Amino acid sequence: MVKKVWWTGVGALCSLLIVSGCGKDAGSDGAVEKVAESAPVTLTLFAHGILRDQDFVDYIQEPIKKKYPNITIKKVDADKQVTMENLIATQDIPDFIWLGLTNIQQLTELNVPVNLEPLVKKQQFDLQRLDPQMVKSIRSYTKSGELIYLPFRSYAFGLHYNKSIFDKFGVEYPKNGMTWDQVIDLGRKVTRNENGIQYRGLSAGTLLNRMQSQLSLPYVDAATDKAVVSSNEGWRRLFQMFQDIYGIPGNYPGGATFGDGAKAFLESRTLAMFPQLLLLNNLDLAKAASEGFQWGVVSYPTFKDKPGAGPGIFSDGFVIPNGSKHPDEAFKVMAHLLSDEVQSMSSAKGNMTALAKTDIKNKLYAESPLSKGIDIGALLAVGSADPHVKTVYDEKARIIATKHLETFYTGKTDMNTAMRLADEEIAKMVAETKAAKK
């Protein structure tokens, strides 16, 4: 067993602050700012998730340079050598971390994130500015409901479709507000083999957590650590939905793989409908469009008894780790990136805001050439489903559940067996994870 070197508590502020006045101004980032001239400080941002260099410059480095000239931010990207485990072992702790919210359990398992509530109170940050579903989702990642993450952007979803396939078969395009059942029926009409080319009607998405989060399904009971796939009727419904989609004759042809929707939609262009994160800033879609690809997008399908509920919250944002040398400055940076000014700019460029402000939400993709003719309001009318309480086992459990789900909808086993085997493997994984920590 490898013993992890770590420590708790937020480190004390190391830089000297030279206060030049005692007046206070309420900023658009929801914090009350002290008028002060501060000593120069360099913050290390560890990109645990994907953060493109240009995005770092546009959305983080430049806005902070303008607001806080004394703060310099250095980005360090994760790779096979630079991992969070290595940084912990060498005590080379970054000041804050960029990652996707759905990946945060990789850090909670290592006891990395600090509870941000004291910094929220200290810097008088107004949490009510954030989308309530965002805050609820963040709190679902700990049993005690702590605030261990602050978002920068959220993600919207849509049902993308290939107009040429619908035109070829004389079928009407998808519409906003469709249910999964309606979309599956539509998919049957455009799943055909034409001149030796197998056209597929519908993908179930790239990852299981799209539909799993839409139904608010836990993998593991947070109170007992017991696997709950086979005992939850919602999971039975999800398994059946995948069977309904991929059971359409020809919709899962030889060579198809779980999550290959992007390739089938944008490369071979044999997929008629692709439910996914909005692709309006996607470089592959832009390239395909420039080559004449005729496409459209409507609202993400919903379950008929859950109108208006799309997948759960997907977000990119920040964590402050235990051991950060500059937690106050890191939080100040995070707060400013949630200001109206920065979020308005970011939204227009295609980053869905994490704020509750309708006027900023309505600016989404305003500068994107691919958004012309798209009813953004209809796409955003599908909100996020309520979260379930997460556990540190969820990511590994997702992989296990996906494997056994695929054995079911490809006809290798029946539903009950697939669900039972998923639970057994998840239970084994939980036990092994616990044993490794002793």
N, C-alpha and C positions, 0 to 999 in steps of 0.2 A: 504493500500500500504506500502510495506517495503522500507524504504529509505536506499539506498546503501551508505556505507561509503567508499570513495575513494579519490584519489588525483591524480594530473597530474604532468607530468615532470619526468625525470629520476633523481633519487637521486644522490647527489654528492658522489664521491669516498671517502670512509671512512678510508680505510687502508693507512698507510704511505708507500711510495715507496722510497727506498734508492738507488738512481741512482749511479752506480759505473763507468759509462762511457758514452760517447756520440756517440759511433759508432753505425751503423745500419746494419742489415743483412736482406736480403729478404728471407723470409721463404717459404716453399712449401705450406703453407696454404694461400698464397696470401697476407699476411700482411707484413708490414715492422716492424721488432721487435727491440726494444731498448734493448741493453745489460744492464741488471739491476738485482739487487738482491732485492727481494721484501719481505716484512714482511709476515708471515703466515696468511692465510685467509681461512675461511671455507664458502663454498657456499652451499646453500640449493637448491636442484633440486626437484621440485614437479612433480611427474609422474602423469599427468592428463590423460594420456593414458597408455596402458599396456607397461611396461618396466620390463622384467624379471630380477631377481637379477643377474643371470649369464651374461646376456647381458650388464647390467649396469657395472659390473666388467670388462668384456672383452673389451667393446667398448668405455667406458667413463672413468671409474675410473683408470684403469691401464695406458692407453695412457696419461692421464693428469698427473698422478703421475710421469711418466717418463719425461715428457716435463716440467712440472711446479711443482717441489717438494714442493713448498710453498703453493700450493692450495689443499685443501681437499674438496671433494664433498660428501655431505650427501643427500641420496635419501629419499624422503617422498612420500609414495604411497597414491593416492586418495582412499577414501572409503566413506561409507555413512556418517561418522562423519567428515572426513577430506575432505571438498569440497572447491572449489575456493571461493564460496560465504562465507563460514565460515572463510576462511583465510582473506578475505577482511574485514569482519565484525570485526574481532579481530585484524586487522592490522598486522597479522603475515605473511607478504608478502615474498614469496620465492625469491631467486635471479634469477632463471630462471625456465622455465617450459618445460617439455617434453610432446608432444602430437602429434596426427595425424593431418596433414594439413586439412583434410576434416572435422575435428571437431573444427577448430579454431573459428568458429562463436559462439561457446559457450563462448568464451573468449572476442570476439569483442563486443558481446552484453553487457558485463559487463565493457567495456572500459579498459580491462586489458593490451593488448599488446602495447609496445612503438614502435614508428617508429625507425627502426634500421639504417636509413640512416646516422644520425650524427655519430654513432659508426663505420659504414662502412668507412666514410670519415676520422674520427679521427685515426682509426687503419689501414687505408690504405688497407682495404680488397678488393681484386679484384673480383668483382661480375661476371666478364666475365669467371671465372673458372667454374661457375655453368652452368648446362644445361639450355639453353635459355628458353625452355618450362617450366622448374621448376620456373624460375624467373617470367615468364609471369603468371603462375598459382598463385604464391604467391600474386602478385599484384592484381589479380582479386578478392581477398577477401575483398578489401576496395574500395569504390567509387573513392577515390583519387589516387588509385594505389600505396599506401605506401608499404614498405618492412617491414612487421611485424613478419616475421618468417624466420628462417634460417634452412635449412634441414640437416639431418644427412644421411638419406638413402631414396631411392625411392623404388617403387615396380614394378616388371614386372608381366605380366599376361600370361596365357597360356590356351590351351584347353586340359585338361587331359582326357584320355580315358581308358576304361577297355578292355584290349585285349581279355580277355576270352569271353566277350559277342560278340564281332565281330567275333571271331573264331567260336563260337557256331552256329552263323547264317550264316557263310560263307560270311561275308561282309568285304570289304577292310577297313583298318584303315584310320582314318583322316590323312590329309596331311597338311604341312605348306602352308600358303597363301590362305586358304579357306575363302569364304565369309559366312555371316550368312545364306544366302539362300542355299548355298551348304551344310552347316552343318545341316540345318533343313531337307533337302532332305535325307541326310545320317541318320539323327535321325529317320526318318520314317521307314527305313529298319531294325532298331534294336529295335524298340518298339514292343514287342510281349509278349504274355502270353504263357509260356512254362511250362508244368507240374504244373500248378497252381501258378507259380511265374510270377509276372508282371514285365517285364524288360522295363525300361524307356530309351528312346533314348537320350534325351538332357535336361539339365537344363538351365534356362535363367540366372543363376547366383544367388549369395546369397543376393545381395542388388540391389535395383533399380538404385542406382547411378553409377553402372558399365556401363549400356547401356545408361542411361541418360547423363552421362558425355561424352560418346563416340560420342553422337550426339550434344554435346555442348548446351543442352537445359536448359534454365532458368525456375525456378518455378514461380518467381516473377520478374517483370520488375524493375530493380534497380533504374530507374529514377522516376517511378510513384508509386511503391509499389503495383502495380496491378497484380493479379494472371493471368498467361498467358497460362495455360495448354490447355484450350479449343480453344484458338485463334492461337495456334502455330501448323503448319502442321507437324513439327518434332515430336511433342507429339503424333499426330495421327499415325504417322509412328511407333513410339515406342509401342503404344498400340497394333497395328496390329501385330508387331513382336512377342510380348508375346502371342497373340492369335494363331499365326502360330506355335509357339513352343508347347504351352500347349494344343492346339486344336488337336494335333495328337492323335488319339484314343489310350487310355491307357497310355499316357505320363503324365497325372496328375490324377492318380488313387485315390480312396477313401483313406483318411488318409494323402495324400500329403499336404504340406504346402509351403507357399512362403519362399524361401531361404533354403529349406531342402536338397540342393544338396550335401553338404559335408557328411551328414549322409547317404544318398542313395548311394553315391559313395564309401565311405570308410568303412561303417559299414555293411549295408545290401548288398552292392556291386551289386545292381540291376540297377544302372544308368550307361549308356554307355559313355556319354560325359559330362564333368563338366568344364565349363569356370570359371576360378577363378585366384586369385593371385597365382603365382607359388608355388607349394607345396613341392619343393625339400628339404626344411629344416623342413617340417612338421612332427612332431613326430608320428601322427596318420598314415600318409602315410608310414613312416619308419617301423612302427609296422606291418602294413598290408603287406608291401613288404617282411618282414621277415617271414611272414606266408604263403608266396607263391602268393600273389596278383600280377597278371601280368598287368602292366599298361604302359602307354606312355604319352607323351605330345607334342603337336605341337603348332604353333603360334595361338594367340587369333583371333577369327573370326572378320572380318571387314565388313563394309557396302560396297556394290559394287561401290558406287559413292564416297567413302571415303577410297581409298586404303592406307594402311599403318597407318591408324589412329585407335588406340585402345582406351581404356578408358582414361579419363583425368588423371592428375598427382595424385598419392596416395603416401604419404610420411610420415615419422616420423621425427620430428626435434624439434626445440626450439623456445620459445618466451621469451623475457625479459619483465617482468611486470612493470607497473607503480609502483613505490615504492621499486624496487629492491635496496638493499643497496650497491651492488657491480656490477653494470652494466658493467663496463670496464673489470673486471676479467671474468664475465660470457661470454661476447662476445669473449674474448681471448680464452676461453675454446671452445666455439662453432667454432671459426675459426680454431683452431688446429685440431678439430675432422673432419674438411674438408680438412686436409692436404693430400698430395699424400700418405704419409706413412700410415696414419690411414685408409684412404679410400681403399687403396690397400689390406690391411689386412682384412678389413671388407667385401670387395667385394668377396674375395676368400672364405670367410666363408658363403656367401650367401646373403649379403645385397647389393642390387643394388645401385651403387654410384649415388649421386646427381650431380657429376661433369660431365663436358663435355668431359672428356678425354677418348678416345677410348681404350687406352691400359689398363686403370683401369676397364672399362666396360667389357672388354674381359676376365677379371679374375673372373667374376661372377660364383659362385658355384664351383670354382676350387678344393676346399677341400671337397665338398659334395659327398659322395659315391653314392647318388641317381642320380647324374648328368651324370654318365657314359653312353655314347651312345646318350645323348641328344644334339641336335644342338642348343646350346645357342644363336649363332649368328642369327639363323632364328627366334627365339623367340623375340630377341631384335630388329629385323627388323621392328616389329610393334611398332610404337612410340605412343605418347600420343596425343589425340585430343586437339584442342585449347580450352581454358577455356571460360566460359561465366562469366559475372560479377555477383558475388555472393551478397546475402543479408543475414541479420541476421535471416531471416525467413526460410531459405532454409532447415534446418534440420527438423523442424516441418512440413514443406511443403512436404518433401520427404515421411514422414510417412503417411501423408494424401493422397498423390498421389498413394502410394503403395496400400493403402486400397481400393481405388476406382478402380485402375487397376485390382486388383484381382477379384472384383465383375464383371468386364467385361469378363476376360478370363475364368472365371468359369461359365459364362452363366447366371449370376443373373441379369444382366442389359445390355443394348446396349452401344456402344462406346460413342455416343454423350451424353447420360445421365450420364455415369460415369465421363466423362471429365468435364461436367457442374457442377456436384456435387463436384468434386475435387476443382474446382475454387471457388465455393461458400464457401466451408469449409476453404480453404486457406485464402480467403478474410476475413472471420470472425476471423480467428486466427490472421491475421495481425492487424485488428482493435483492438482486445483484447490486443495484445502485446503492441500496442501504448498507449492504455488507461492505462495500468498498469504502464507505465513509467511516467505518468503525476503526 
